[in-house]
């Protein structure tokens, strides 16, 4: 997992910075169900977004995390992050 801030550029003009940290998902009884990677993103204009990814590499959507973000933007962010991670592997 990553703890430093990473820069991400979408469409050649939109700049984002993100960090990754573990996010624990529990059931109603408090037992751990899984641990996801939580991506905290901030745009250069100050907008904040939160994305989640499983350890296996699948994106996991939590609707409450980004109530005002459009699907196109979230998809572009996921694709850009996946591409960046693959190029660093």
N, C-alpha and C positions, 0 to 999 in steps of 0.2 A: 504494500500500500504506500501511497505517496503522501507526504506532508507538506512539501513546498508548493508555492504558487506557480501555476503553469499558465502561459498565455495561449490563447486560441483565437484564430482569425477566421471569420466566416464571410463569404462573398467578397473577400479582399478588402472590406472596409469596416466590418463590425468586429470590434475587439472585445474579448472576454478574458477573464482570469478565473482560474478555478483551483480548488484544493480538494483532496479526497480524504475521507475519514470513514471508519467503520460505523455502521448503523445497525443496531440490534432490533430485530422484530420479535416481539413476544406475543403469546396468546393471552386471552383474558385472565388466565390463572398466573401469569407472570413467567411462564416457562419460555425459554429462548426457542424460537422457531427457526430462525436463520439469521445470518449476518450479511448485510448488503454493503456495497461500497456507496457512500453518499458523496455526490459531487456538488459542491457549493460553488455556483458560478455567479460572477458579478460582471455586468457589461461596463464598458467605458463611460456610459451615461448614468451608471448607478443602479440599474435594474438588477434584481437578484432572482436567481432560479435555483432549484434543487432537483437533481436527477439521481436515480438509484440504479445500480447495476449488480447483478448477482456475481458471485465468485466465478461462475461458469462463463460469464461474459454476456449474459442476456440482460437487456434493459427491463426494469421493473417500474411500472408507472403507479404513482400514488397521486390521485387526482387533486387532493388537497394541497399538494406541494407547490403547484403552479396554477392557481385558479384563473389568472388573467393571461397566461401565455398561450399563444397560438400553437396549433399542432405542427405547422410548418417550421416554426422556429425551434421547437423542442426536437423535432426530427433532424433538423440541420445541426443542432448542437450535438446530438447523439452520434450522428455520422462523422462529424469533425473530430470528436473525442476518440471514437473507435479508430478512425484513420490515423490519428496522431499516435495512439498507443501501439497500433500495428507497425508503424514506421520506426518506433523506438525499440521494438522487440528484437 
